[in-house]
């Protein structure tokens, strides 16, 4: 009986020691979910703060809300730039990232409160699955 408790304690100590790396791995595993949510917002013309990106001018070949989708490179490039055990920073690997962020604001990258709540659930679920594999 004591051996089982010692094994469990050892596994828990290892889990605590590796917790930061599990968080980073969970961010990486759940990155496609974040990307889908962020692109979905852009397709609706919505920034992470809930405001509208803007509307195309009546002189534009396009109409309706601005989606930041022309060739798709900006959308496809949405990724976590920096991942630590404390945060993840979102950027696009597309060359137009800085220009679009300056024109429309950094809020084009990131999740609305509603999507962030959904993402947190997916992130925690991923983290729990990784933890279960260690125990």
Secondary structure, 3 states (H helix, E strand, C coil): CHHHHHHHHHHHHHHHHCHHHHHHHHHHHCHHHHHHHHHHHHHCCECCCCCECCECCCCCCCCCECCCCCCCHHHHCEEEEEECCCCEEEEECCCCHHHHHHHHCHHHCCCCHHHHHHHHHHHHHHHHHHHHHHC
